[in-house]
Amino acid sequence: MRISYDINSIMDSTLTQIAKRHTAQEFIFLGQKSISWLRENMRGLRAPVRLSREIIQESVRKGGFQIGGLCHFYYDPKTKETLKYYDTFPLVIPLHMKNGANGEPGFLGLNLHYLPPLMRAHFLDKLTDFAVYNKSNEIARLKVTYDILAATSRYKEFKPCIKHYLNSQIRSDIMGIGPGEWETAIFLPTAQFKKASQAKVHSDSIKNT
């Protein structure tokens, strides 16, 4: 069965219009400006750290980790042997703090890499329904919860994206992405999936939404 995503059904908006202007090949390489942005912001992320409450608090202070923000980090899932596939460099919107089964500190978040770029842009457009604005009338963060996303089919794209991250399994500093840079970040080919190709992951996500 051929899997498709109905582009004509997508409401025209800023990010989806940007996405439509890119061909599949252009998503692989988005120009020197975007690559330079990525290199600059990823410096130092590979230094392994073991997150503690103090490190999380420091990341919050620096703007790296914020509930409702957007961030990158390297991750090594504790249950990777049993996972169908996983992303070692997720692009995450943290929703709320959530401990693991054994009380291990962590958080629930949306990894946008599980969606192909056009769906990713469309989903993020819809999430601006929950935008919190600063004094300059710019988006500061998103105020949204799992329960809100699950309550209506409007946000069905969240289903393949929802993931639980344990602080102890984060293997780098947390790189916070300011809302003014979200447009760049969501279109960069930064996903690092293990045990399956990105095409397979995206195919499954389309089928599961």
Secondary structure, DSSP 8 states (H G I E B T S, - for coil): ------GGGS---HHHHHHHTS-HHHHH---HHHHHHHHHHHTTTTS-----HHHHHHHHHHTSS-TTSEEE--B--TTTTT-S-EESS-EEEEEEE---TTS--EEEEEEGGGS-HHHHHHHHHHHGGGEEE-TTS-EEEE---HHHHHT-GGGGGGTTTEEEEEGGGB-S--EEE-GGGHHHHHHS----EESS-HHHHHHHHHHT-
